[in-house]
Amino acid sequence: MSGMFSDLLLKAQEQSEKQRLLFLFAKTDETNKSRKREDKKGSIEPKMVVDKLPDELSEFSALVKEADSINKDWDFVFIASLGGDSNTPPTTEAAEPYLNKMTNDVMTGNNIFRYVVFDRNENPIEITAN
């Protein structure tokens, strides 16, 4: 079964510049316990970050399993892609400032609309400002 995450991996592999995927796993703290999904409000706390080459991933469940082996305390994963050149993807060292920026963005709520976000069950999450 093809899911949105596998589509994301495929798009990353198709880019003319070699890609490195950036992942930030975060926990929510809901301040509004509304039953309506679209009315939920709260803060997002970064828990861990990792970078991977698209070829290092096969499916979302494998990413979840690996993340859970490190820290199970997360609800969402924010995903971005960093381009290298036509022959070489960015290194882990090159990705570090971008992972730091992702962490800062999630902590402050700035620019979080630029990231692809999934919950633990691979459901896409739309982040809105309030």
Summary of the structure (lengths in Angstrom):
residues: 130
radius of gyration: 14.8
end to end distance: 35.2
largest distance: 48.8
contacts: 335
relative contact order: 0.23
helix: 37%
strand: 30%
